[in-house]
Amino acid sequence: MKLIILIFVAAISGPIHGWHFEESTDPFTGESYRHSTKEQVDYGRHGEGARLSLASDGRSLVLTVSFEFFLEPSQGPLLVRVDDNRPTEVPKTLAFSEKAVRVDLKRGDAEPLLAQMRSGQRFYVRVEDRHGVQRTRVFKLNDFAAHYQKVAG
């Protein structure tokens, strides 16, 4: 019996290969919060994973990319690309102890990127780590359009 339980725990604590949607209500304000998260399937050369999250509280829509390494703390733009489209620089802010970047998708100039993501196959993110090494992470965008609809409402 113990062996079965251990196998079950290992299966649910492993990497998330698809999108995971959650909806919750803030107990203080009563506001609804929705988000979808996808763990990167390809872990890169150094074995560190990354997560792509899309979240909304009804007023804002935020894309967050979290890494397992520290990022260069400069506040320069984030370089992203969808499929074979031209790379785009988007304004970002650091989050989660400099291991994540956040992008405000309610900006007027974010719609072209969102349109590409909704119809695209792969989303590329290029960041610089704390040691000055350029790192690229690639996320499969399968089911992104459906999760965008769930989160953005």
C-alpha positions as CSV (number, residue, x, y, z in Angstrom):
1,M,0.0,0.0,0.0
2,K,2.8,2.4,0.8
3,L,4.3,1.9,-2.6
4,I,1.1,2.9,-4.4
5,I,0.8,6.1,-2.3
6,L,4.4,7.0,-3.1
7,I,3.9,6.6,-6.8
8,F,0.7,8.7,-6.7
9,V,2.5,11.5,-4.8
10,A,5.4,11.5,-7.3
11,A,2.9,11.6,-10.2
12,I,1.0,14.7,-8.9
13,S,4.1,16.5,-7.8
14,G,5.9,16.3,-11.1
15,P,6.1,18.9,-13.8
16,I,2.9,20.4,-15.3
17,H,2.9,19.7,-19.0
18,G,-0.4,21.4,-19.8
19,W,-2.3,24.4,-18.5
20,H,-3.6,24.4,-15.0
21,F,-6.6,26.9,-14.4
22,E,-7.6,28.1,-11.0
23,E,-10.2,30.6,-9.8
24,S,-10.5,32.0,-6.3
25,T,-12.1,34.8,-4.4
26,D,-10.2,37.2,-2.2
27,P,-11.8,36.8,1.3
28,F,-11.1,40.4,2.2
29,T,-12.4,42.2,-0.9
30,G,-14.6,39.5,-2.4
31,E,-12.9,40.1,-5.8
32,S,-12.5,37.2,-8.2
33,Y,-9.0,36.2,-9.2
34,R,-8.4,33.8,-12.2
35,H,-5.1,32.4,-13.4
36,S,-3.6,29.7,-15.6
37,T,-0.1,28.3,-15.3
38,K,2.0,26.2,-17.6
39,E,5.3,24.7,-16.8
40,Q,7.9,24.6,-19.5
41,V,8.5,21.2,-21.0
42,D,12.0,21.9,-22.2
43,Y,14.2,22.7,-19.2
44,G,17.1,24.3,-21.0
45,R,20.8,23.5,-21.0
46,H,21.3,24.0,-17.2
47,G,18.3,22.0,-16.0
48,E,16.3,24.9,-14.7
49,G,12.6,25.0,-15.5
50,A,10.4,28.0,-16.1
51,R,6.7,28.7,-15.7
52,L,4.4,30.8,-17.8
53,S,1.4,32.3,-15.9
54,L,-1.6,34.4,-17.0
55,A,-3.6,36.1,-14.3
56,S,-6.4,38.6,-13.9
57,D,-8.3,40.2,-11.1
58,G,-10.9,41.7,-13.4
59,R,-9.0,45.0,-13.7
60,S,-5.6,43.9,-14.7
61,L,-4.2,41.1,-17.0
62,V,-0.6,40.1,-16.2
63,L,1.7,37.6,-17.9
64,T,4.4,36.3,-15.5
65,V,7.4,34.2,-16.5
66,S,9.1,32.6,-13.5
67,F,12.6,31.0,-13.5
68,E,14.7,28.9,-11.2
69,F,17.6,31.3,-11.4
70,F,18.2,34.9,-10.5
71,L,17.7,37.5,-13.2
72,E,19.8,40.6,-14.0
73,P,18.0,43.3,-11.9
74,S,18.2,45.9,-14.6
75,Q,14.7,47.3,-15.6
76,G,15.3,47.0,-19.3
77,P,12.6,45.5,-21.6
78,L,12.0,41.8,-22.0
79,L,12.6,40.2,-25.4
80,V,9.9,37.9,-26.6
81,R,8.9,36.2,-29.8
82,V,6.0,34.1,-31.0
83,D,6.9,31.4,-33.6
84,D,8.9,32.9,-36.5
85,N,7.6,36.5,-35.9
86,R,10.0,39.3,-35.3
87,P,11.3,39.6,-31.7
88,T,9.5,42.2,-29.6
89,E,10.7,44.2,-26.6
90,V,8.1,44.6,-23.9
91,P,8.2,46.6,-20.7
92,K,8.6,44.4,-17.6
93,T,9.0,44.5,-13.9
94,L,10.9,42.0,-11.7
95,A,9.0,40.0,-9.2
96,F,9.4,37.2,-6.7
97,S,12.9,38.0,-5.5
98,E,14.3,38.7,-9.0
99,K,13.3,35.2,-10.3
100,A,10.4,36.3,-12.4
101,V,9.3,39.0,-14.8
102,R,5.8,40.5,-15.1
103,V,4.3,42.0,-18.2
104,D,1.2,44.2,-18.1
105,L,-1.1,43.0,-20.9
106,K,-3.7,45.7,-20.5
107,R,-1.3,48.2,-22.2
108,G,-2.6,49.2,-25.6
109,D,0.5,48.0,-27.4
110,A,0.2,44.5,-26.0
111,E,-2.7,43.4,-28.3
112,P,-0.4,42.4,-31.2
113,L,1.6,40.2,-28.9
114,L,-1.6,38.6,-27.4
115,A,-3.0,38.0,-30.9
116,Q,0.2,36.2,-31.9
117,M,0.1,34.1,-28.7
118,R,-3.5,33.1,-29.2
119,S,-2.8,31.8,-32.7
120,G,0.8,30.8,-32.2
121,Q,2.6,27.5,-31.5
122,R,5.6,28.6,-29.4
123,F,6.5,31.5,-27.2
124,Y,10.2,32.4,-26.8
125,V,11.4,34.5,-23.8
126,R,15.0,35.8,-23.6
127,V,16.3,37.0,-20.3
128,E,19.7,37.8,-18.8
129,D,20.6,36.0,-15.6
130,R,22.5,37.7,-12.7
131,H,25.8,36.5,-14.3
132,G,25.2,38.2,-17.6
133,V,24.3,35.0,-19.4
134,Q,21.5,35.3,-22.0
135,R,18.9,32.5,-21.5
136,T,16.0,31.6,-23.7
137,R,13.0,29.6,-22.6
138,V,10.4,28.2,-25.0
139,F,6.8,27.5,-24.1
140,K,4.3,25.6,-26.3
141,L,1.2,27.6,-26.7
142,N,-1.2,24.8,-27.3
143,D,-4.5,25.7,-25.6
144,F,-3.3,29.2,-24.8
145,A,-6.3,30.8,-26.6
146,A,-8.8,28.8,-24.5
147,H,-7.0,29.7,-21.2
148,Y,-6.8,33.3,-22.2
149,Q,-10.6,33.4,-22.6
150,K,-11.0,31.7,-19.2
151,V,-8.6,34.2,-17.5
152,A,-9.4,37.4,-19.3
153,G,-13.2,36.7,-19.2
